[in-house]
Amino acid sequence: MRTGEHVEGDGEVIRMVASNLLGNAHDYAPPGSTVECRFERHAGSWRLVVQNDAPEMRAEDIGRMGQPFWRRERARADGRHSGLGLALSKALAEKVGMELSFVLADGVLHASLNGPQAGTTANVASAMRANGSASVESGGGA
């Protein structure tokens, strides 16, 4: 991504969803692993992908991600995560014509925010900078 690159979409929604995806990836990835974030353009639209190692996740978990209060392991609750972040992010994205989707491949979780074909212009680089680096080391966690 080039600095200052603009995309179609609601800038505040992009910022909030990116923040949630990056925060979850950082908190739930195994300690010492890398969280990756990339921006892609495809067929007149765009996609923001956040990926992290997820060795404990199962394929059947993917369909439940984004459901209110669902958590992979309730026993790991730390009081910081309520099980609402992904549900709210998914609903918010859909409300403004975006899509939030999840894929598990070879033990790596890929969370994608897919932009609309048309809409208002937002600076995706600024939205990502609000969360710090686009590639961060995981601290592990709950």
C-alpha positions as CSV (number, residue, x, y, z in Angstrom):
1,M,0.0,0.0,0.0
2,R,1.2,3.5,-0.8
3,T,1.2,6.1,1.9
4,G,-2.0,8.2,1.6
5,E,-3.8,5.7,-0.7
6,H,-7.5,6.2,-0.7
7,V,-10.2,3.5,-1.0
8,E,-14.0,3.5,-1.3
9,G,-15.8,3.1,2.1
10,D,-16.6,4.7,5.4
11,G,-13.3,5.8,7.0
12,E,-14.6,5.5,10.6
13,V,-15.9,2.0,10.0
14,I,-12.6,0.9,8.4
15,R,-10.7,2.3,11.4
16,M,-13.0,0.6,14.0
17,V,-13.0,-2.8,12.2
18,A,-9.3,-2.7,11.5
19,S,-8.7,-1.9,15.2
20,N,-10.8,-4.8,16.3
21,L,-9.2,-7.2,13.9
22,L,-5.6,-6.2,14.7
23,G,-6.3,-6.2,18.5
24,N,-7.9,-9.6,18.4
25,A,-5.1,-11.0,16.3
26,H,-2.5,-9.6,18.6
27,D,-4.3,-10.9,21.8
28,Y,-5.2,-14.4,20.5
29,A,-2.1,-15.3,18.5
30,P,0.4,-17.6,20.2
31,P,3.2,-15.7,22.0
32,G,6.1,-14.7,19.7
33,S,4.1,-15.2,16.5
34,T,3.6,-12.5,13.9
35,V,0.4,-10.7,13.0
36,E,0.3,-9.6,9.4
37,C,-1.9,-7.0,7.8
38,R,-2.1,-6.3,4.1
39,F,-4.1,-4.3,1.7
40,E,-5.2,-5.7,-1.7
41,R,-7.1,-4.2,-4.7
42,H,-9.2,-6.6,-6.8
43,A,-11.8,-6.1,-9.5
44,G,-12.6,-2.5,-8.7
45,S,-12.8,-3.0,-4.9
46,W,-10.3,-3.6,-2.1
47,R,-9.7,-5.9,0.8
48,L,-7.9,-5.4,4.1
49,V,-6.6,-8.8,5.4
50,V,-5.3,-9.4,9.0
51,Q,-3.8,-12.8,9.6
52,N,-2.4,-14.6,12.5
53,D,-1.4,-18.2,13.6
54,A,-4.4,-19.9,15.2
55,P,-3.3,-23.4,16.0
56,E,-6.2,-24.2,18.4
57,M,-8.9,-23.0,16.0
58,R,-11.0,-25.6,14.1
59,A,-12.7,-25.3,10.8
60,E,-16.1,-25.5,12.4
61,D,-15.2,-22.4,14.5
62,I,-15.2,-20.2,11.5
63,G,-18.9,-20.3,11.0
64,R,-19.4,-19.1,14.6
65,M,-17.0,-16.2,14.4
66,G,-19.0,-13.0,14.4
67,Q,-21.8,-14.4,16.5
68,P,-22.6,-12.4,19.6
69,F,-20.8,-13.6,22.7
70,W,-19.2,-16.6,21.0
71,R,-15.6,-17.3,22.2
72,R,-13.4,-20.2,21.2
73,E,-12.5,-20.8,24.8
74,R,-14.5,-19.2,27.5
75,A,-12.1,-20.5,30.1
76,R,-9.5,-18.1,28.7
77,A,-11.6,-15.1,29.5
78,D,-9.6,-12.2,30.8
79,G,-12.2,-9.5,31.2
80,R,-10.9,-7.6,28.2
81,H,-12.9,-9.5,25.6
82,S,-16.7,-9.9,25.7
83,G,-17.4,-11.8,22.6
84,L,-19.0,-8.8,21.0
85,G,-16.2,-7.2,19.0
86,L,-16.4,-9.3,15.9
87,A,-20.2,-9.4,15.9
88,L,-20.3,-5.6,16.1
89,S,-17.6,-5.2,13.5
90,K,-19.4,-7.6,11.1
91,A,-22.8,-5.8,11.6
92,L,-21.2,-2.3,11.2
93,A,-19.4,-3.4,8.0
94,E,-22.5,-4.8,6.5
95,K,-24.5,-1.7,7.4
96,V,-22.2,0.4,5.1
97,G,-21.9,-2.1,2.3
98,M,-18.7,-3.9,3.3
99,E,-18.2,-7.5,4.2
100,L,-16.2,-9.1,7.1
101,S,-15.2,-12.7,6.4
102,F,-13.0,-15.3,8.0
103,V,-11.0,-18.2,6.5
104,L,-8.8,-20.8,8.3
105,A,-6.1,-22.3,6.2
106,D,-3.2,-24.4,7.5
107,G,-3.6,-23.2,11.1
108,V,-3.6,-19.5,10.0
109,L,-6.7,-17.3,10.5
110,H,-7.4,-14.8,7.7
111,A,-9.9,-12.0,8.6
112,S,-10.8,-9.9,5.6
113,L,-12.7,-6.6,5.4
114,N,-13.9,-6.4,1.9
115,G,-14.7,-2.9,0.6
116,P,-17.8,-1.8,-1.4
117,Q,-17.7,-1.3,-5.1
118,A,-18.7,2.3,-4.6
119,G,-19.0,4.8,-1.7
120,T,-17.3,7.6,0.1
121,T,-13.5,7.8,-0.1
122,A,-11.4,6.9,3.0
123,N,-7.7,6.9,3.7
124,V,-6.9,3.3,4.6
125,A,-3.3,4.0,5.6
126,S,-4.5,6.5,8.2
127,A,-7.0,4.0,9.5
128,M,-4.3,1.4,9.9
129,R,-1.9,3.8,11.5
130,A,-4.4,4.5,14.3
131,N,-3.5,1.0,15.5
132,G,0.3,1.2,15.1
133,S,2.3,-0.9,12.8
134,A,0.7,-3.1,10.2
135,S,3.0,-6.0,11.3
136,V,3.3,-6.5,15.0
137,E,4.6,-9.3,17.3
138,S,2.0,-11.1,19.2
139,G,2.0,-10.9,22.9
140,G,-0.3,-13.9,23.2
141,G,-3.0,-13.6,25.7
142,A,-6.5,-14.8,26.4
